[in-house]
Amino acid sequence: MKKKRGYVILYIITILFTLAAVSTLIPQAIVSKPCLLGYNAHCPFTPIGTILCLGMAGYLCVLRKKRFTEHE
């Protein structure tokens, strides 16, 4: 499998979206407003933000596989 130019950049962005999704779930005591799940999370839109970040990471995985690889 040969990787085209831009593959590494999309791979790094995929990792960043995945880390962002995980970071939305982290509880923080200094947050003034609870998230939609009922606890004080890093992101006040925790389930929505997590799903959006994971959706973008998944989309980038599919995009990388279809457009940025060649089978020899």
N, C-alpha and C positions, 0 to 999 in steps of 0.2 A: 504494500500500500504506500503510495507516494503522497506526501502532503504538499499542498499548494501554498503559495505565498498568502499570508494572512491567517493561516491555521493557528499559529501560536498566539496571536493577538486575541482571537476568539476564544481560545482555550483559557487564557488569563482572565478574560472578561467573564467567562463561565464560572471560574473559581471565585471571582469577586462577588458575583450574584449569589452563589451558594453560601459564601461567608456572610453576606448581608442578610440572607434568609435566616441563618442560625443566630445572628446577632439580634434580630428582632424579638427572639424568644427569651433573651436574657432578662431576668428580673433585676430591677433597680429600686432601691428604697427611696431615693431622692425624687422620684417622679411624682408629680402632684395628682395626676389623673390615672385611674386604672385603665387597662386596655379592655378590649371587647371580651376577653376571656375571664376577666375579673381580678387580675392581679396587676401589680405595678411593673410593667415590662418596659424594656428599652424603647419600644415603638408603641405608641398608643393604638395603632391599627394592626396589632399583632397578627391575627389570623389572615387578614387581607394582605398585608405587606409580605408576610411569609409566603403565601400562595403566589403572589405576583412575582416575587424574586425567584422562587423555584420554577415557575412557569417560564420565565425568561431564560433561566439556566438550561432548562430542558429544550427550549426552542433553539438556543445556540448550539446545543449538542447535535440536534438533528441537522441544523444548517451546516455545521462543520463537517458532518459525515457525508452529506449529499453534495455539497458544492466545493468543499476544500480538500477532498481526497480523490485519488485516482487509483483504481485497481490495475495492477500491472498484468 
